[in-house]
């Protein structure tokens, strides 16, 4: 079994994800590509001590990256958007290092 800190890689703190957090109580995370929704739910509940209502996941395709005349492709990654209960919040300031 994988560790919960191997499943949740990092929170996504973009403008769109901050708006989702404020309006709909939904939090975005970059997660391990081979993690499923059940593993993500258990990891979020254990790390942040909240109750998860719903999880949506998507594979974000890698973008073309170019430096001078050399081009390459960034790797694909998995994003999870987690909805928590209405009266609960996740605080990203007390994340373990």
Buried (B, 14 or more C-beta within 10 A) or exposed (E): EEEBEEBBBEBBEEEEBEEBBEEEBBBBBBBBEEBEBEBBBBBBBEBBEBEBBEBEBEEEEEEEEEEEEEEEEEEEBBBBBBBBEEEEEBEEEEEEE
